[in-house]
């Protein structure tokens, strides 16, 4: 009687392979997961939302949709539909003053975006040039311009205006003659010599 022996083979994971898989997962967690959570934490805080909302599952979708100025329906759809979540993320990125390069770093190299998130400003959908205001030109600054204190004009002292015509001086009387009531006596000018008669006697 022939007997057939069946041999079964089982695959077992060696300790070296388990250690390698665990090391890869740890590297991914350190280089991608943790930096991504930190970046989103800071972005939420810049938008006036609690930073811890970025690490709470499902709730972070509602907060992101709120920052992106979308309704609750978009947040619910983003949880179940991946393409909708990409649209919510796109609208979320438009609320900040950074371009496509920064967001690609956040998605693929979050460890690099971690060092750049400090320079990001929340604009609420307004372009960066309008949100931050005009940039002053240091080569063409004027009094009262941006970043410069306005200059206050100092009053200048003005000398009093001299009269163009001299003031008439009052001349004192040339002579004084006592008068009697009802009698008018001639007044003799003291600046002129006495007139005398041909005989040498003064003329009355």
Backbone as ProteinMPNN parsed JSONL, in Angstrom:
{"seq_chain_A": "XXXXXXXXXXXXXXXXXXXXXXXXXXXXXXXXXXXXXXXXXXXXXXXXXXXXXXXXXXXXXXXXXXXXXXXXXXXXXXXXXXXXXXXXXXXXXXXXXXXXXXXXXXXXXXXXXXXXXXXXXXXXXXXXXXXXXXXXXXXXXXXXXXXXXXXXXXXXXXXXXXXXXXXXXXXXXXXXXXXXXXXXXXXXXXXXXXXXXXXXXXXX", "coords_chain_A": {"N_chain_A": [[0.865, -1.188, 0.0], [0.589, 2.019, -0.992], [1.697, 4.983, 0.401], [1.114, 8.367, 0.675], [2.904, 11.13, 1.373], [2.286, 14.217, 2.623], [3.679, 17.308, 2.602], [3.823, 20.24, 4.39], [4.522, 23.649, 4.164], [5.412, 26.388, 6.061], [5.61, 29.868, 6.334], [7.608, 31.861, 8.16], [8.31, 34.855, 9.887], [11.382, 36.287, 10.222], [13.348, 37.444, 12.987], [15.05, 39.511, 12.142], [13.797, 40.572, 9.864], [11.454, 41.569, 10.976], [12.459, 43.539, 12.631], [13.488, 45.283, 10.715], [11.16, 46.097, 9.341], [9.837, 47.378, 11.431], [11.657, 49.451, 11.899], [11.463, 50.927, 9.538], [8.814, 51.804, 9.667], [9.029, 53.413, 11.921], [10.764, 55.42, 11.028], [9.205, 56.584, 9.011], [7.125, 57.546, 10.578], [8.457, 59.426, 12.139], [9.606, 61.199, 10.272], [7.513, 61.975, 8.62], [4.804, 61.753, 9.638], [4.721, 62.99, 12.254], [5.97, 65.609, 11.706], [4.026, 66.537, 9.85], [1.705, 66.755, 11.414], [2.536, 68.687, 13.229], [2.949, 70.895, 11.546], [0.331, 71.33, 10.56], [-0.899, 71.872, 12.972], [0.244, 74.365, 13.64], [-0.648, 75.88, 11.47], [-3.403, 75.839, 11.853], [-3.574, 77.333, 14.222], [-2.663, 79.824, 13.331], [-4.832, 80.573, 11.849], [-6.63, 81.178, 13.788], [-7.833, 79.054, 15.063], [-8.089, 76.259, 17.362], [-5.017, 74.584, 17.952], [-4.809, 71.875, 18.615], [-6.855, 70.663, 17.276], [-5.959, 69.704, 14.898], [-4.93, 67.166, 15.269], [-6.961, 65.517, 15.954], [-8.941, 62.94, 14.877], [-11.35, 63.073, 12.204], [-12.635, 65.336, 13.374], [-10.757, 67.218, 12.669], [-11.221, 67.517, 9.971], [-13.607, 68.952, 9.84], [-12.8, 71.361, 11.009], [-10.838, 72.156, 9.184], [-12.414, 72.508, 6.893], [-13.919, 74.632, 7.788], [-11.974, 76.636, 8.046], [-11.294, 76.788, 5.378], [-13.506, 78.055, 4.455], [-15.778, 76.634, 3.729], [-18.789, 74.637, 3.741], [-20.426, 72.444, 6.194], [-21.195, 70.166, 4.881], [-19.223, 69.764, 2.964], [-17.13, 69.021, 4.619], [-18.046, 66.576, 5.663], [-18.231, 65.078, 3.31], [-15.527, 65.085, 2.609], [-14.451, 63.329, 4.417], [-15.187, 60.797, 3.566], [-14.79, 60.687, 0.826], [-11.974, 60.679, -1.112], [-11.191, 62.478, -3.185], [-12.699, 64.733, -2.744], [-11.621, 65.592, -0.369], [-9.165, 66.487, -1.268], [-9.928, 68.757, -2.677], [-10.918, 70.323, -0.584], [-8.564, 70.66, 0.831], [-7.183, 72.181, -1.047], [-8.694, 74.572, -1.111], [-8.245, 75.269, 1.493], [-5.511, 75.83, 1.441], [-5.525, 78.177, -0.018], [-6.094, 80.145, 1.764], [-3.842, 81.157, 2.88], [-0.657, 82.852, 2.598], [1.152, 81.539, 0.83], [2.715, 79.81, -1.903], [2.453, 77.183, -4.409], [4.762, 75.64, -4.141], [5.436, 75.561, -1.402], [3.306, 74.068, -0.307], [3.6, 71.638, -1.576], [5.936, 70.796, -0.378], [4.983, 70.503, 2.221], [3.288, 68.322, 1.894], [4.861, 66.198, 0.746], [7.435, 66.42, 1.807], [7.313, 66.98, 4.745], [9.039, 67.442, 6.876], [10.748, 69.399, 5.998], [8.979, 71.477, 5.462], [8.332, 72.06, 8.034], [10.205, 73.826, 9.003], [9.619, 76.068, 7.602], [7.071, 76.922, 8.111], [6.773, 78.875, 10.004], [6.983, 81.337, 8.741], [4.672, 81.677, 7.402], [1.639, 83.39, 6.734], [-1.68, 83.986, 7.723], [-4.211, 84.944, 5.573], [-6.881, 84.85, 5.012], [-7.954, 84.366, 2.478], [-7.523, 86.707, 1.11], [-5.375, 88.367, -1.205], [-1.815, 88.413, -0.704], [-0.46, 90.865, -1.016], [-2.454, 92.75, -0.62], [-3.329, 92.157, 1.936], [-1.173, 92.581, 3.638], [-0.557, 95.201, 3.153], [0.834, 98.184, 1.547], [4.261, 98.114, 0.585], [6.827, 100.005, 1.93], [9.047, 102.267, 0.229], [12.352, 102.576, 0.794], [14.095, 104.308, -0.47], [12.695, 106.453, -1.305], [11.318, 108.008, 0.652], [9.034, 110.051, 2.415], [8.096, 112.765, 4.622], [5.948, 111.538, 7.119], [5.438, 109.154, 5.851], [5.021, 105.557, 5.513], [6.164, 103.877, 8.354], [7.648, 105.989, 9.256], [7.931, 108.764, 11.353], [5.742, 111.533, 11.313], [6.785, 114.837, 10.513], [6.678, 117.728, 12.444], [5.938, 121.024, 11.803], [7.921, 123.666, 12.907], [7.178, 126.687, 14.575], [8.109, 129.846, 13.219], [9.885, 132.765, 14.201], [8.765, 136.01, 13.695], [9.731, 139.263, 12.889], [8.511, 142.399, 14.163], [6.549, 144.543, 12.091], [7.827, 147.492, 10.757], [6.638, 150.881, 10.718], [5.914, 152.516, 7.637], [5.805, 155.286, 7.294], [7.055, 158.032, 9.145], [6.124, 158.818, 12.487], [4.356, 161.76, 13.252], [5.938, 164.198, 15.069], [5.23, 165.918, 18.029], [5.46, 169.332, 18.252], [6.865, 171.468, 20.652], [5.48, 174.383, 22.235], [6.571, 177.559, 20.973], [6.742, 179.943, 22.377], [5.542, 181.541, 25.359], [2.949, 183.501, 26.376], [1.341, 185.33, 28.761], [-2.104, 185.869, 28.907], [-4.839, 188.118, 29.034], [-8.226, 188.07, 30.015], [-10.373, 188.495, 27.308], [-8.555, 189.937, 25.867], [-6.463, 189.796, 23.167], [-3.288, 188.933, 22.486], [-0.442, 189.288, 20.463], [1.615, 186.563, 19.524], [4.983, 186.055, 19.819], [7.506, 184.762, 17.859], [10.083, 182.813, 19.086], [12.218, 181.86, 17.727], [12.887, 183.701, 15.823], [14.726, 186.74, 15.405], [14.365, 189.756, 17.361], [12.502, 192.378, 16.005], [13.59, 195.535, 15.28], [13.292, 199.085, 15.446], [14.243, 201.67, 13.145], [15.674, 203.414, 14.795], [16.873, 201.898, 16.701], [15.425, 201.037, 18.818], [13.469, 198.541, 20.311], [10.705, 197.108, 18.568], [7.329, 197.381, 19.427]], "CA_chain_A": [[0.0, 0.0, 0.0], [1.41, 3.234, -1.102], [1.3, 6.101, 1.269], [1.597, 9.656, 0.166], [3.196, 12.068, 2.46], [2.086, 15.627, 2.271], [4.52, 18.193, 3.405], [3.33, 21.638, 4.426], [5.559, 24.635, 4.465], [4.921, 27.619, 6.686], [6.57, 30.979, 6.27], [7.731, 32.593, 9.414], [9.075, 36.099, 9.78], [12.575, 36.244, 11.055], [13.487, 38.656, 13.815], [15.714, 40.585, 11.406], [12.809, 41.229, 8.999], [10.542, 42.333, 11.835], [13.162, 44.747, 13.067], [13.597, 46.192, 9.571], [9.849, 46.697, 9.113], [9.587, 48.317, 12.526], [12.501, 50.626, 11.713], [10.9, 51.727, 8.447], [7.614, 52.474, 10.191], [9.459, 54.469, 12.848], [11.301, 56.523, 10.236], [8.066, 57.255, 8.378], [6.391, 58.256, 11.62], [9.236, 60.58, 12.601], [9.893, 62.148, 9.191], [6.335, 62.391, 7.878], [3.568, 61.904, 10.416], [4.877, 64.019, 13.298], [6.082, 66.95, 11.115], [2.757, 66.962, 9.242], [0.802, 67.172, 12.479], [3.026, 69.958, 13.797], [2.687, 71.945, 10.559], [-1.097, 71.62, 10.567], [-1.179, 72.501, 14.272], [0.601, 75.788, 13.556], [-1.517, 76.533, 10.496], [-4.702, 76.048, 12.491], [-3.447, 78.426, 15.182], [-2.565, 81.071, 12.583], [-6.179, 80.912, 11.39], [-7.468, 81.455, 14.941], [-8.469, 77.823, 15.537], [-7.211, 75.52, 18.301], [-4.043, 73.746, 17.259], [-5.009, 70.459, 18.884], [-7.853, 70.115, 16.355], [-5.287, 69.066, 13.764], [-4.561, 65.779, 15.576], [-8.172, 64.775, 16.315], [-9.546, 62.392, 13.65], [-12.67, 63.532, 11.766], [-12.881, 66.721, 13.772], [-9.851, 68.087, 11.926], [-11.827, 67.804, 8.665], [-14.578, 70.026, 10.035], [-12.07, 72.619, 11.241], [-10.197, 72.537, 7.923], [-13.453, 73.049, 6.017], [-14.286, 75.951, 8.314], [-10.914, 77.573, 7.653], [-11.389, 76.93, 3.924], [-14.745, 78.769, 4.182], [-16.714, 75.694, 3.123], [-19.824, 74.202, 4.656], [-20.261, 71.168, 6.893], [-21.344, 69.104, 3.894], [-17.917, 69.487, 2.37], [-16.317, 68.303, 5.606], [-18.52, 65.189, 5.723], [-17.829, 64.425, 2.063], [-14.078, 64.901, 2.592], [-14.093, 62.179, 5.251], [-15.457, 59.539, 2.871], [-14.371, 60.752, -0.581], [-10.625, 61.266, -1.131], [-11.061, 63.603, -4.107], [-13.284, 65.906, -2.093], [-10.646, 66.062, 0.621], [-8.147, 67.259, -1.994], [-10.494, 70.077, -2.962], [-10.95, 71.062, 0.689], [-7.18, 71.045, 1.104], [-6.848, 73.258, -1.99], [-9.306, 75.8, -0.609], [-7.55, 75.572, 2.739], [-4.216, 76.436, 1.106], [-5.733, 79.524, -0.545], [-6.279, 81.098, 2.861], [-2.515, 81.541, 3.37], [0.128, 83.603, 1.615], [2.231, 80.723, 0.279], [2.395, 79.236, -3.19], [2.364, 75.735, -4.591], [5.978, 74.985, -3.678], [5.375, 75.306, 0.04], [2.348, 73.008, -0.002], [4.197, 70.367, -2.007], [6.855, 70.391, 0.691], [4.194, 70.045, 3.371], [2.709, 67.008, 1.611], [5.85, 65.164, 0.449], [8.579, 66.571, 2.716], [6.852, 67.837, 5.853], [10.144, 67.799, 7.766], [11.274, 70.677, 5.49], [7.946, 72.483, 5.693], [8.297, 72.402, 9.453], [11.082, 74.978, 9.221], [9.124, 77.206, 6.828], [5.718, 77.289, 8.486], [6.795, 80.081, 10.835], [6.882, 82.525, 7.901], [3.369, 81.683, 6.731], [0.662, 84.313, 7.308], [-3.071, 83.727, 7.359], [-4.789, 86.107, 4.912], [-8.32, 84.699, 4.854], [-8.333, 84.401, 1.064], [-7.106, 87.969, 0.501], [-3.987, 88.305, -1.686], [-0.832, 88.83, 0.299], [-0.106, 92.28, -1.165], [-3.514, 93.566, -0.044], [-3.466, 91.882, 3.367], [-0.052, 93.129, 4.383], [-0.453, 96.624, 2.913], [1.926, 98.561, 0.651], [5.621, 98.031, 1.111], [7.457, 101.313, 1.762], [10.286, 102.353, -0.534], [13.27, 103.358, 1.627], [14.831, 105.293, -1.252], [11.808, 107.562, -1.633], [10.458, 108.228, 1.807], [8.635, 111.417, 2.66], [7.579, 112.91, 5.991], [4.643, 110.964, 7.32], [5.254, 107.919, 5.114], [4.926, 104.34, 6.337], [7.358, 103.575, 9.119], [8.383, 107.204, 9.578], [7.117, 109.697, 12.116], [5.551, 112.799, 10.6], [7.516, 115.977, 11.044], [5.819, 118.844, 12.827], [6.579, 122.281, 11.454], [8.179, 124.53, 14.058], [6.841, 128.089, 14.249], [9.236, 130.757, 13.043], [9.686, 134.084, 14.794], [8.708, 137.096, 12.738], [9.974, 140.57, 13.473], [7.38, 143.324, 13.953], [6.633, 145.379, 10.887], [8.067, 148.901, 11.038], [5.769, 151.766, 9.899], [6.577, 153.102, 6.465], [5.876, 156.735, 7.451], [7.372, 158.392, 10.541], [5.054, 159.439, 13.27], [4.563, 163.208, 13.43], [6.317, 164.578, 16.424], [4.545, 167.108, 18.523], [6.389, 170.435, 18.511], [6.512, 172.271, 21.835], [5.186, 175.801, 21.9], [7.776, 178.376, 20.844], [6.783, 180.981, 23.417], [4.377, 181.591, 26.219], [2.572, 184.86, 26.725], [0.1, 185.359, 29.544], [-3.167, 186.655, 28.275], [-5.912, 188.586, 29.878], [-9.528, 187.757, 29.412], [-10.906, 189.446, 26.331], [-7.478, 190.642, 25.173], [-5.664, 188.91, 22.333], [-1.955, 189.482, 22.285], [0.32, 188.513, 19.445], [2.643, 185.632, 20.008], [6.243, 186.287, 19.129], [8.292, 183.535, 17.619], [11.397, 182.932, 19.731], [13.276, 181.47, 16.798], [13.238, 184.84, 14.977], [15.242, 187.873, 16.209], [13.449, 190.88, 17.56], [12.557, 193.42, 14.994], [13.848, 196.851, 15.896], [13.011, 200.254, 14.606], [15.516, 202.268, 12.659], [16.373, 204.119, 15.841], [17.503, 200.963, 17.597], [14.507, 200.64, 19.88], [12.66, 197.373, 19.879], [9.358, 197.402, 18.113], [6.344, 196.729, 20.264]], "C_chain_A": [[0.884, 1.215, 0.0], [0.842, 4.314, -0.195], [1.938, 7.379, 0.741], [1.754, 10.605, 1.348], [3.05, 13.502, 1.936], [2.932, 16.482, 3.229], [3.961, 19.609, 3.294], [4.471, 22.53, 4.833], [4.885, 25.881, 5.03], [6.03, 28.652, 6.64], [6.529, 31.727, 7.592], [8.622, 33.798, 9.193], [10.246, 36.033, 10.744], [12.651, 37.504, 11.89], [14.152, 39.808, 13.082], [14.721, 41.327, 10.518], [11.839, 42.058, 9.82], [11.186, 43.622, 12.307], [13.281, 45.758, 11.942], [12.27, 46.877, 9.292], [9.515, 47.711, 10.206], [10.414, 49.586, 12.392], [11.963, 51.527, 10.61], [9.667, 52.485, 8.922], [7.985, 53.619, 11.129], [10.001, 55.67, 12.095], [10.173, 57.302, 9.561], [7.296, 58.075, 9.405], [7.133, 59.517, 12.049], [9.379, 61.628, 11.513], [8.651, 62.677, 8.499], [5.133, 62.676, 8.776], [3.693, 63.038, 11.428], [5.077, 65.408, 12.706], [4.782, 67.442, 10.485], [1.78, 67.456, 10.297], [1.229, 68.503, 13.09], [2.739, 71.119, 12.848], [1.207, 72.322, 10.564], [-1.522, 72.272, 11.887], [-0.911, 74.009, 14.198], [-0.282, 76.525, 12.561], [-2.906, 76.778, 11.067], [-4.655, 77.224, 13.469], [-3.34, 79.771, 14.48], [-3.93, 81.52, 12.069], [-7.132, 81.189, 12.55], [-8.208, 80.248, 15.475], [-7.546, 77.117, 16.523], [-6.277, 74.579, 17.543], [-4.27, 72.268, 17.457], [-6.053, 69.842, 17.965], [-7.203, 69.404, 15.181], [-4.977, 67.601, 14.023], [-5.774, 64.943, 15.982], [-8.804, 64.241, 15.035], [-10.973, 62.89, 13.451], [-12.935, 64.986, 12.171], [-11.972, 67.68, 13.012], [-10.401, 68.417, 10.535], [-12.85, 68.933, 8.769], [-13.882, 71.37, 10.245], [-11.397, 73.083, 9.958], [-11.215, 73.108, 6.953], [-13.912, 74.417, 6.488], [-13.251, 76.993, 7.932], [-10.964, 77.828, 6.152], [-12.646, 77.644, 3.483], [-15.703, 77.912, 3.361], [-17.7, 75.221, 4.184], [-19.523, 72.861, 5.301], [-20.381, 69.993, 5.919], [-20.037, 68.743, 3.217], [-17.034, 68.71, 3.346], [-16.742, 66.838, 5.695], [-18.105, 64.425, 4.466], [-16.328, 64.179, 2.017], [-13.649, 63.705, 3.433], [-14.216, 60.875, 4.476], [-14.959, 59.525, 1.431], [-12.997, 61.415, -0.64], [-10.51, 62.487, -2.04], [-11.669, 64.878, -3.519], [-12.325, 66.469, -1.057], [-9.521, 66.852, -0.042], [-8.657, 68.656, -2.331], [-10.552, 70.926, -1.696], [-9.544, 71.524, 1.058], [-6.732, 72.176, 0.193], [-7.431, 74.587, -1.525], [-8.673, 76.228, 0.712], [-6.226, 76.273, 2.463], [-4.374, 77.86, 0.585], [-5.901, 80.578, 0.546], [-4.951, 81.604, 3.432], [-1.716, 82.149, 2.224], [1.327, 82.811, 1.095], [1.75, 80.033, -0.986], [2.428, 77.719, -3.191], [3.591, 75.018, -4.038], [5.947, 74.649, -2.202], [4.451, 74.14, 0.349], [2.82, 71.652, -0.511], [5.206, 69.861, -0.978], [6.1, 69.869, 1.908], [3.659, 68.637, 3.146], [3.777, 65.93, 1.491], [7.085, 65.227, 1.362], [8.178, 67.466, 3.889], [7.959, 68.211, 6.824], [10.792, 69.112, 7.324], [10.255, 71.793, 5.707], [7.831, 72.909, 7.141], [9.144, 73.623, 9.76], [10.604, 76.226, 8.473], [7.752, 77.693, 7.272], [5.681, 78.54, 9.355], [6.644, 81.361, 10.039], [5.549, 82.635, 7.183], [2.423, 82.619, 7.476], [-0.733, 83.948, 6.805], [-3.684, 85.001, 6.797], [-6.291, 86.007, 4.755], [-8.793, 84.766, 3.426], [-7.958, 85.677, 0.367], [-5.688, 87.817, -0.021], [-3.024, 88.917, -0.695], [-0.505, 90.302, 0.196], [-1.172, 93.188, -0.581], [-3.636, 93.36, 1.452], [-2.375, 92.561, 4.179], [0.133, 94.611, 4.153], [0.711, 96.944, 2.0], [3.265, 98.504, 1.351], [6.295, 99.368, 0.9], [8.745, 101.212, 0.974], [11.276, 103.188, 0.253], [14.026, 104.424, 0.859], [13.992, 106.522, -1.551], [10.811, 107.767, -0.505], [10.208, 109.71, 1.98], [8.124, 111.535, 4.082], [6.162, 112.388, 6.104], [4.406, 109.687, 6.565], [5.226, 106.752, 6.074], [6.241, 104.083, 7.052], [8.151, 104.8, 9.518], [7.454, 108.171, 10.29], [6.935, 110.988, 11.336], [6.264, 113.93, 11.308], [6.549, 117.129, 11.292], [6.569, 120.132, 12.544], [6.705, 123.16, 12.688], [7.847, 125.967, 13.685], [8.086, 128.951, 14.19], [8.881, 132.134, 13.586], [9.743, 135.148, 13.7], [8.883, 138.422, 13.457], [8.777, 141.491, 13.22], [7.617, 144.237, 12.762], [6.794, 146.846, 11.302], [7.155, 149.764, 10.174], [6.553, 152.42, 8.777], [6.725, 154.616, 6.59], [6.169, 157.08, 8.908], [6.195, 159.062, 11.21], [5.371, 160.918, 13.493], [4.86, 163.522, 14.881], [5.629, 165.901, 16.799], [5.574, 168.167, 18.868], [5.948, 171.215, 19.748], [6.218, 173.718, 21.445], [6.458, 176.63, 21.931], [7.874, 179.444, 21.929], [5.494, 180.95, 24.211], [4.138, 183.033, 26.628], [1.294, 184.794, 27.533], [-0.909, 186.281, 28.887], [-4.183, 187.046, 29.318], [-7.24, 188.279, 29.213], [-9.988, 188.852, 28.488], [-9.85, 190.166, 25.576], [-6.657, 189.616, 24.437], [-4.354, 189.565, 22.029], [-1.225, 188.645, 21.254], [1.395, 187.658, 20.118], [3.875, 185.805, 19.158], [7.011, 184.977, 19.019], [9.673, 183.74, 18.191], [12.52, 182.571, 18.796], [13.699, 182.608, 15.891], [13.737, 185.987, 15.853], [14.209, 188.994, 16.301], [13.642, 191.91, 16.459], [12.696, 194.785, 15.69], [13.526, 197.953, 14.882], [14.303, 200.815, 14.101], [16.267, 203.001, 13.741], [17.052, 203.212, 16.833], [16.629, 200.499, 18.704], [13.691, 199.422, 19.376], [11.252, 197.792, 19.563], [8.383, 196.637, 18.955], [5.498, 195.81, 19.426]], "O_chain_A": [[1.767, 1.408, 0.836], [-0.371, 4.49, -0.08], [3.124, 7.437, 0.417], [0.858, 10.817, 2.165], [3.64, 13.891, 0.928], [2.878, 16.367, 4.453], [3.668, 20.088, 2.199], [5.268, 22.212, 5.716], [3.881, 26.348, 4.493], [7.203, 28.361, 6.87], [5.469, 32.161, 8.043], [9.569, 33.756, 8.407], [10.086, 35.754, 11.932], [12.071, 38.527, 11.527], [13.853, 40.968, 13.363], [14.775, 42.552, 10.413], [11.443, 43.144, 9.397], [10.538, 44.667, 12.373], [13.187, 46.962, 12.179], [12.23, 48.08, 9.035], [8.971, 48.778, 9.924], [9.944, 50.674, 12.727], [12.001, 52.752, 10.731], [9.498, 53.666, 8.617], [7.337, 54.665, 11.131], [9.735, 56.812, 12.47], [10.185, 58.533, 9.543], [6.865, 59.189, 9.11], [6.515, 60.554, 12.293], [9.286, 62.823, 11.792], [8.71, 63.722, 7.85], [4.518, 63.738, 8.672], [2.86, 63.944, 11.453], [4.41, 66.34, 13.157], [4.464, 68.628, 10.571], [1.103, 68.464, 10.096], [0.392, 69.341, 13.426], [2.334, 72.196, 13.284], [0.869, 73.505, 10.571], [-2.408, 73.127, 11.903], [-1.729, 74.819, 14.634], [-0.63, 77.683, 12.789], [-3.518, 77.811, 10.794], [-5.594, 78.017, 13.534], [-3.869, 80.765, 14.977], [-4.159, 82.714, 11.874], [-8.321, 81.412, 12.325], [-9.132, 80.404, 16.273], [-6.339, 77.358, 16.515], [-6.69, 73.876, 16.621], [-3.961, 71.473, 16.57], [-6.138, 68.617, 17.875], [-7.844, 68.577, 14.533], [-4.776, 66.851, 13.067], [-5.621, 63.77, 16.32], [-9.175, 65.038, 14.173], [-11.709, 63.1, 14.415], [-13.417, 65.773, 11.356], [-12.354, 68.818, 12.739], [-10.089, 69.47, 9.979], [-12.94, 69.775, 7.875], [-14.324, 72.393, 9.722], [-11.382, 74.28, 9.669], [-10.928, 74.084, 6.26], [-14.259, 75.271, 5.672], [-13.6, 78.106, 7.54], [-10.71, 78.944, 5.699], [-12.861, 77.835, 2.286], [-16.35, 78.39, 2.429], [-17.467, 75.39, 5.381], [-18.513, 72.222, 5.006], [-19.748, 68.954, 6.108], [-19.77, 67.576, 2.931], [-16.274, 67.835, 2.931], [-15.891, 65.953, 5.793], [-17.682, 63.271, 4.542], [-15.886, 63.179, 1.451], [-12.59, 63.127, 3.186], [-13.439, 59.947, 4.699], [-14.73, 58.453, 0.871], [-12.856, 62.579, -0.264], [-9.805, 63.437, -1.703], [-11.184, 65.978, -3.784], [-12.228, 67.685, -0.889], [-8.983, 67.784, 0.556], [-7.902, 69.626, -2.275], [-10.265, 72.122, -1.738], [-9.355, 72.641, 1.539], [-5.974, 73.047, 0.621], [-6.745, 75.609, -1.541], [-8.582, 77.42, 1.005], [-5.86, 77.208, 3.175], [-3.459, 78.671, 0.726], [-5.854, 81.776, 0.266], [-4.947, 82.399, 4.371], [-2.049, 81.986, 1.05], [2.411, 83.372, 0.938], [0.571, 79.714, -1.139], [2.43, 77.066, -2.147], [3.475, 73.907, -3.52], [6.383, 73.572, -1.796], [4.781, 73.302, 1.188], [2.473, 70.623, 0.067], [5.318, 68.659, -0.738], [6.528, 68.909, 2.548], [3.581, 67.843, 4.083], [3.627, 64.854, 2.068], [7.701, 64.201, 1.65], [8.661, 68.592, 4.003], [7.833, 69.209, 7.534], [11.321, 69.856, 8.151], [10.612, 72.909, 6.084], [7.304, 73.978, 7.447], [8.832, 74.377, 10.682], [11.129, 77.318, 8.69], [7.313, 78.764, 6.855], [4.645, 79.201, 9.43], [6.221, 82.378, 10.589], [5.322, 83.587, 6.436], [2.406, 82.64, 8.706], [-0.933, 83.645, 5.629], [-3.681, 86.034, 7.467], [-6.928, 86.996, 4.395], [-9.924, 85.181, 3.172], [-8.057, 85.753, -0.857], [-4.86, 87.198, 0.647], [-3.376, 89.824, 0.059], [-0.288, 90.948, 1.222], [-0.859, 94.276, -0.097], [-4.008, 94.286, 2.173], [-2.626, 93.059, 5.277], [0.902, 95.245, 4.876], [1.51, 96.056, 1.699], [3.387, 98.802, 2.539], [6.336, 99.84, -0.236], [9.449, 100.205, 1.036], [11.081, 104.397, 0.383], [14.552, 105.358, 1.464], [14.524, 107.534, -2.006], [9.599, 107.701, -0.711], [11.088, 110.53, 1.715], [7.757, 110.532, 4.694], [5.287, 112.735, 5.31], [3.297, 109.154, 6.606], [5.384, 106.917, 7.283], [7.304, 104.073, 6.432], [9.241, 104.662, 10.073], [6.315, 108.368, 9.868], [7.895, 111.489, 10.751], [6.336, 113.976, 12.536], [5.714, 117.453, 10.448], [7.701, 120.312, 12.992], [5.739, 123.375, 13.419], [8.197, 126.419, 12.594], [8.999, 128.808, 15.003], [7.751, 132.606, 13.458], [10.665, 135.169, 12.884], [8.268, 138.673, 14.493], [8.109, 141.381, 12.192], [8.744, 144.641, 12.476], [6.008, 147.371, 12.091], [6.913, 149.428, 9.015], [7.703, 152.822, 8.95], [7.674, 155.182, 6.048], [5.587, 156.48, 9.812], [5.398, 159.764, 10.589], [6.485, 161.284, 13.867], [4.116, 163.151, 15.788], [5.485, 166.826, 16.0], [6.463, 167.929, 19.686], [4.779, 171.58, 19.868], [6.687, 174.193, 20.411], [7.317, 176.44, 22.792], [8.973, 179.805, 22.349], [4.487, 180.394, 23.773], [5.027, 183.698, 27.161], [0.282, 184.272, 27.067], [-0.565, 187.347, 28.377], [-4.352, 186.384, 30.342], [-7.344, 188.238, 27.987], [-9.989, 190.024, 28.862], [-10.181, 190.961, 24.696], [-6.197, 188.649, 25.043], [-4.3, 190.62, 21.396], [-1.39, 187.426, 21.197], [1.977, 188.023, 21.14], [3.822, 185.713, 17.932], [7.131, 184.211, 19.974], [10.365, 184.699, 17.848], [13.669, 182.938, 19.042], [14.745, 182.525, 15.247], [13.213, 186.185, 16.949], [13.328, 189.149, 15.454], [14.754, 192.25, 16.055], [11.939, 195.093, 16.61], [13.501, 197.753, 13.668], [15.369, 200.454, 14.599], [17.472, 203.194, 13.582], [17.745, 203.693, 17.73], [17.037, 199.636, 19.482], [13.304, 199.321, 18.212], [10.682, 198.69, 20.184], [8.537, 195.439, 19.191], [4.595, 195.156, 19.946]]}, "name": "protein", "num_of_chains": 1, "seq": "XXXXXXXXXXXXXXXXXXXXXXXXXXXXXXXXXXXXXXXXXXXXXXXXXXXXXXXXXXXXXXXXXXXXXXXXXXXXXXXXXXXXXXXXXXXXXXXXXXXXXXXXXXXXXXXXXXXXXXXXXXXXXXXXXXXXXXXXXXXXXXXXXXXXXXXXXXXXXXXXXXXXXXXXXXXXXXXXXXXXXXXXXXXXXXXXXXXXXXXXXXXX"}
